[in-house]
Amino acid sequence: MTMRAMGFETRPGTSTQYLVGAGALMDERLTTVLAGVPVCAVVDEDVMKHHGDLLAGVVSGPDCLGSLGVAGGEHCKSLEQLTRVLDFLSECGLPKHGVVVAIGGGTICDVVSLAAMLMRRSIPLVLIPTTLLAQVDAAIGGKNGINFGRTKNLVGHFYHPTVVACDQAFLATLPAREIVSGIAECIKIFAVADREALARHSRRWQDDRLFCESEGWQDSIWDAVRWKLTLLAEDPYERSSRRLLNYGHAFAHFLEEQSGYRLLHGEAVLLGMMVENEVSRELGIGGPALDPLQALTADFLSEPCRRHWPPFADVRRELPKLRQMRRGQMNLVCLVEPGDGRIVDDVDEAVLAEAWRRVERRLDPCTAVNGLGPSEAADGPAEPAVTMRAR
Ligand SMILES: NC(=O)c1ccc[n+]([C@@H]2O[C@H](COP(=O)([O-])OP(=O)(O)OC[C@H]3O[C@@H](n4cnc5c(N)ncnc54)[C@H](O)[C@@H]3O)[C@@H](O)[C@H]2O)c1
């Protein structure tokens, strides 16, 4: 498998190197950044358990001042864990010219990236994302955040890493439910960016959904990274609320919060995209061209999506907060068809209610014709991927 690499300019003269492929940890664009400087690593404990050998050079090399194990999952995006990471960096005495390395899924990348930005008014950062969701989305683009009070991602900023190394070897141990969560973000990116790429890659996600460390999957991850950076280049600091990458996210954070974070981020995004597609149909923006996308999205829904689906009355109660989070307006991303999206300002409550009912009908076990099967029904940690990989 050949390594793919791309530089993304974050300001004149400074760029982030994005690496995608098996062996990314050995690539000299990463190893030179870590050579001869003090390093502190923060590692997802599960990743360390599965991939200790692969990580040995980073977490116990001669320049490593220390490594901190953190339990991944949404609950690590908290002020307590941020403080714990800052304490660790401070106790290690990491100097300003050192490097902080975050190894884990999107949650670890989010909290460690914020810590690296705050520590000594910014210390160079390397991200080694280990979930599909983090490799195609969370570690891409320089955004970080923790949850605060009852609100997801309320505290955070933008801070660009020096290198993001997406090594597919990590994905071999990812539970099936987490793979599907990553596929949700793949659907999001291609659905707003490129109809042809969506069609081409989605065949792989359906046929080979549990084999994302394979060479074929390298294409999907690479294209997702490339497209996300292309879309971000137009608005890197989200100054405009008009970003198409918000597709599926108007309700996703609300759905995660409502479920007490038992719904995975990607599962909430699947549901959020389905609602926005129904809004698009209800407003006459999207027609039959959206049917295959809606069917593809529904195909990845699992039992927790049904279990944690709230009634519209709960949404109605939250609308003022949802509007506030979106600069006062309930603006949604409505697709005409994949690759052709519009931002619709201030969608009417009655339209939302109808869209919510339509998605609810698809989730109803009596009418569902999608993949809400028992095999991926576990809520909470899914079965280890190894038990689910027999073809
Ligand atoms: N900053 C951004 O731009 C951005 C974008 C999208 C999502 N996000 C955030 O990303 C988070 C979700 O990230 P996630 O889905 O990676 O969740 P996660 O970090 O919680 O990882 C999911 C689970 O997989 C485990 N895990 C990680 N790597 C593994 C591996 N290789 N093998 C086995 N198990 C492994 C973790 O311990 C955890 O239990 C959310 O908080 C979301 O808000 C951020």
The ligand as a Tripos MOL2 file, in Angstrom:
@<TRIPOS>MOLECULE
LIG
   44    48     1     0     0
SMALL
NO_CHARGES

@<TRIPOS>ATOM
      1 N1        -13.0220   18.1800   16.0580 N.am      1 LIG1
      2 C1        -13.7780   17.8540   15.0330 C.2       1 LIG1
      3 O1        -13.7260   18.4790   13.9690 O.2       1 LIG1
      4 C2        -14.7200   16.6840   15.1430 C.ar      1 LIG1
      5 C3        -15.3990   16.2210   13.9950 C.ar      1 LIG1
      6 C4        -16.2150   15.1000   14.1210 C.ar      1 LIG1
      7 C5        -16.3730   14.4840   15.3690 C.ar      1 LIG1
      8 N2        -15.7250   14.9760   16.4480 N.ar      1 LIG1
      9 C6        -15.8640   14.3410   17.7660 C.3       1 LIG1
     10 O2        -15.2920   13.0340   17.7300 O.3       1 LIG1
     11 C7        -15.8830   12.2840   18.7920 C.3       1 LIG1
     12 C8        -16.1610   10.8770   18.3150 C.3       1 LIG1
     13 O3        -14.9530   10.2610   17.9630 O.3       1 LIG1
     14 P1        -14.8410    8.6590   17.8920 P.3       1 LIG1
     15 O4        -16.0110    8.1240   17.2020 O.co2     1 LIG1
     16 O5        -13.4940    8.3510   17.3900 O.co2     1 LIG1
     17 O6        -15.0310    8.2270   19.4200 O.3       1 LIG1
     18 P2        -14.0240    7.7740   20.5830 P.3       1 LIG1
     19 O7        -12.8190    8.5850   20.6380 O.co2     1 LIG1
     20 O8        -14.8680    7.7200   21.7980 O.co2     1 LIG1
     21 O9        -13.6260    6.2820   20.1600 O.3       1 LIG1
     22 C9        -14.6530    5.3220   20.1030 C.3       1 LIG1
     23 C10       -14.3270    4.0790   20.9490 C.3       1 LIG1
     24 O10       -13.3610    3.2970   20.2660 O.3       1 LIG1
     25 C11       -12.2650    2.9970   21.1180 C.3       1 LIG1
     26 N3        -11.1160    2.9140   20.2270 N.ar      1 LIG1
     27 C12       -10.4240    3.9210   19.6460 C.ar      1 LIG1
     28 N4         -9.5530    3.4500   18.7620 N.ar      1 LIG1
     29 C13        -9.6670    2.1020   18.7740 C.ar      1 LIG1
     30 C14        -9.0240    1.0460   18.0740 C.ar      1 LIG1
     31 N5         -8.1190    1.2890   17.1200 N.pl3     1 LIG1
     32 N6         -9.3760   -0.2370   18.3580 N.ar      1 LIG1
     33 C15       -10.3250   -0.4890   19.2890 C.ar      1 LIG1
     34 N7        -10.9850    0.4550   19.9740 N.ar      1 LIG1
     35 C16       -10.6550    1.7450   19.7250 C.ar      1 LIG1
     36 C17       -12.2530    4.1020   22.1370 C.3       1 LIG1
     37 O11       -11.6580    3.6880   23.3670 O.3       1 LIG1
     38 C18       -13.7430    4.3760   22.3170 C.3       1 LIG1
     39 O12       -14.3020    3.4650   23.2370 O.3       1 LIG1
     40 C19       -17.1230   13.0150   19.2210 C.3       1 LIG1
     41 O13       -16.9280   13.6020   20.4750 O.3       1 LIG1
     42 C20       -17.2860   14.0980   18.1660 C.3       1 LIG1
     43 O14       -17.8980   15.2470   18.6740 O.3       1 LIG1
     44 C21       -14.8970   16.0580   16.3640 C.ar      1 LIG1
@<TRIPOS>BOND
     1     1     2 1
     2     2     3 2
     3     2     4 1
     4     4     5 ar
     5     4    44 ar
     6     5     6 ar
     7     6     7 ar
     8     7     8 ar
     9     8     9 1
    10     8    44 ar
    11     9    10 1
    12     9    42 1
    13    10    11 1
    14    11    12 1
    15    11    40 1
    16    12    13 1
    17    13    14 1
    18    14    15 2
    19    14    16 1
    20    14    17 1
    21    17    18 1
    22    18    19 2
    23    18    20 1
    24    18    21 1
    25    21    22 1
    26    22    23 1
    27    23    24 1
    28    23    38 1
    29    24    25 1
    30    25    26 1
    31    25    36 1
    32    26    27 ar
    33    26    35 ar
    34    27    28 ar
    35    28    29 ar
    36    29    30 ar
    37    29    35 ar
    38    30    31 1
    39    30    32 ar
    40    32    33 ar
    41    33    34 ar
    42    34    35 ar
    43    36    37 1
    44    36    38 1
    45    38    39 1
    46    40    41 1
    47    40    42 1
    48    42    43 1
@<TRIPOS>SUBSTRUCTURE
     1 LIG1         1 GROUP 0 **** ****
